[in-house]
Amino acid sequence: MQLPADHRQFETKVTPDRRDPNQPADRALGRVVACSGARATIAGAASGPALGSHDGCAIGRLISISLGTSRIVGLVYEMRALQSVWDEAGSNAVAIEVELLGEVVDGENGAARFNSGIATYPPIGAPAHRIRSRDLALIHDLGERRGVSLGTLTQDARVSASVDIERLLSRHFAVLGTTGVGKSSAVALMLRKAVVAKPNLRVLILDPHNEHAHAFQDTSVRIDASTLDLPFWLFRFEEFADIIFRGRPPLEDEAEILREVIAVARSRYRVVSAHDMARDLGSSVLKRPLDPGARRADAGGAAELAAPYRITDLFTAIDELIGLHEVRYPRSTLRALRVRLETLYGDPRYGFLFAHANSMETIAPVVSQIFRVPHRGRPITVFQLAGLPSEVVNAVASSLARLAFDLAMASRGSYEILLLCEEAHRYVPQDQSLGFAPTRQAIARIAKEGRKYGAYLGIVTQRPGELDPTILSQCSTVFAMRLGNERDQQIIRAAIADASASTIAFLSSIGNREAIAFGEAVATTMRMRFSDMPPQELPAMERAQGPGDYQREPGLDELVSRMSRQG
């Protein structure tokens, strides 16, 4: 809509318009008729049918109010005609409500700078204009900070939307938006820019939909259930117990038994003491007693260490407890635990836990495979969770987040690791009674302490209202894409700066691949559109399906096999 101002209604003399000589006359919008500490009202006039390709003013656009040597920048958040009937032939009085964001100040040497605060408020009658392109670029300029372009501003495609990649990563970031708005493709673009800007960065993507491997075919390694080796002895007690008991908390006896037999199995892995050998002589496997001292010494620490042990020693320790004359635990509980372990051990879906577990003496092969040490030109690991049994996903996510933090801390910051959590509300839900506590703790540790050691966090979710607000509050840069749910919008409203709160008024109607970016990695809150990417760099599920992109239908046996692996 074009809004040529009718200046005859203003008699007060104010600073004259500083419009460039070659600037079109219709750049003027009107004059300030009201101003408060944070907002201003601009009165203007509009004529004609309000149709055309040129929109002089629109919701979400920035405008400028001229004060001579400075220009106040405002965000349009409401427009209305002052009369209930539109005059097609004549002039129509309109009011434009803007939120004041800051000011552009001209320096003595001709250089201008943008200040977020406002030193001088506009007087009544000050002229308002469509903002100049160079002022728009100045507002979003990162200054001396190193920036990378992720796209362009929605208001002016000639101005790049730049972010400080260092602060984006080190202060953590979040990408929020409903299904189908382009979150995954936006994340793929960010990660490509990040690994170029920081060649030593390692990226671990927890990919629940197996879609990111397609986007990084040249820079990533894909790990799925068939290529994963994550030995069972690497898991902490709570994680291993979650796998064994399929997500339910173990009973008191079950937890005590499991903790004890793990401690015994660890103690028997490397060294068999003379006392153990003498004890074993003349004793059957079923009748020899466990050494109570070993249990007391190891219960507090050894069971929590990533020290290897054999699954056969675990079975043997349970058999010894079953065969004791003095019953310490219910034999039915002992037998049930053994059956659970045998079932787990014999299930081919859990081969990644047991197949090569005892061919590893340390966690070095795991760190090398998952965290790319060295990365050999492929710094991104796409960890495909969709092929894993559902009951192990929480424990696996917990162990990976824990290892990421431990590796970064052990390297004293020389290894920088980004953990990207797709569908993050699964791992750190708002309801403390839901989810898996060790996973929440491991991710929260990265969010709160990771930046000191080079462990960074990226959160991607379509349900910010179901995400733990403590985790989201640690993300200093947020890309808010289209969100239609009022509860989700309220989360963004609480996170965004007060000076630009009206920005989210149109959050439910922005286009695909558009976002409102705010936080420490950007100069000021901006509405942007992510750059288009070639099809081979898009996540597979977002890849456009043309008439020639025919996908072969799998046969019945192949379908059943896939379902068995996932079930």
C-alpha positions, 0 to 999 in steps of 0.5 A: 500500500502506498501512503503519500503523506498529506503534509498540509495538515501539519503547521508545526515547523520541524526539521526538514526532510533529509531525503536524497535528491534522487529518492522518489517523492512517495518515500514520505509516509506521514508525520508523528502525531503521538509518541510514548516511551516505546511507541509512536503514531504516524498520521498520513494519507492514502489514496487510490485502490491500494493495489500494486506491487510497491508497498510503501508501508506494511506490517513488520516493516521498518520505517524512519523518523527524521530528526536532522542529524539522527533518524529514529527507527520504528517497526510497524505493528498496526495500520488502520484507516481513520474513516470507516469508508474508503474513498477510491477517488480522494484522500483517506486519513490513516494511522500507522502504529510503530514500536521504537527500536533505536536510532541512526546517528550521523557522525561528524565525518559522515559515518553513521552508527546505529544505537539500540537505545533512543536519546532523543524522542521525535517531536510532534510533526516529525516526518516519517519515511520508508527507511533507506537501504543503507540505514537498513544495512547499518541497523543489522551490521555486526560491526567488527564482529565476524559474520556469515550471511544466512540469507536476506532481510525480508524487507529488502533482499539487497541487504544480507542477514548476517549472524556472528557464527562464534556467538551463535555456537558458543552461546547456544542457539535454538530453531523453533517452528511448526512442521513444514516451515523449513527448520531442517533446511535452515539448520542444514544451511547454518551447519554448512556455514559453521563448519566452513567458518570453524574448520576444527568444529565437530558436529553431532546431530541427533537425527530422529527422522534419518533426514540429515545425512542427505544434506551433508553427503560430502562432509558427514559420516552417517551412523545407524544401527548397522554401523554403530558400536556403542558397548554396553559397559560404556553406559552409566548405571541409570542408562544401562538400567533404562535399557534393561527395564525398557524405560520403567524405573527398576525396583529397589531389589532390581537396582541393588542387584544390578549395581552389585553384579556390575561392580563384581563383573568390572572387578573380574575383568582384568585381574583375578586375585589370589584370594579369588583363585583360592576361593574358586577351588572346590567351589561350584559355580552355583555355590561359591559366595560373592566377596562382600568386600568387593561390593562395598568398595565398588558400589559407589564408584566403579559401577559408574566408570566407563571400564569394560566388563564381560556380559558372561561375568554378569551372568555368572555373578547373578548365578552366584547370587541365586546359588547362595545358601543364605538368600540375600535377594528373592530368587525370583527377582534374580532369575527375572533379571537374568532372563531380561539380560539374556533376552537383550543379549540375544536380540539382534536389534541390540547387536550394537551393544554386545557384538564388539563390546569386548573387543574394545579395551577403552572408549577410544574407538567410540570417540573416534567414530562418533566425534570424528577424532580426527575428522579427516575432512568429515566433521559432521556425524549424523547419528540416525536414531530412527533405526534403533529400538525405541527403548534405547533412544533415551539412554543413547542420547544421554550417553552421547551428550555426556561424552560430548561434554567430557571430551570437550572438557578433557581437551581443555577447549581444543576440541569444539563440539556442537550437539544438535538435538532435533525434536529436542522436546523429546529429551528435555520436556517441560514436564519434569516427570516425563523424559529420561532424567540422565538425558535431561541432566547431560543436555542441561550440563552442556547448556549451563557449563559447555561454553567454558570447555567448547561444548555447544548446544543447538535446539530444534523443535516444533513444540517450544511450549513443551520444551524445558524453559531452563534449557531454552533460556540458555540459548542466547540466539533464537530463530523463530519461524512460523508458530501458530500455537498461542502457547508457543508464541508466548514462549517467544514473547517471554524470550524476546527483548521488550523493545521489539516485542511487537515483532512476534505479533505476526509470527503466525503468518510469516512465510516458509523459510522466513524467521525472526532472529534475535539474540546475541549472534545478531546485531538487532532483532531481524525478520529474515529469509534463509537462502535457497539451497540446491536440492543435494544440500537439503535434508532428504525429507524436504527434497522436492519430489518431481515427476522423475523422482520415482522411489522404488516400492520395497517388497513385503519381505523388506518391509517386514525386515525393516519393521522388525529392526525398528520394533 
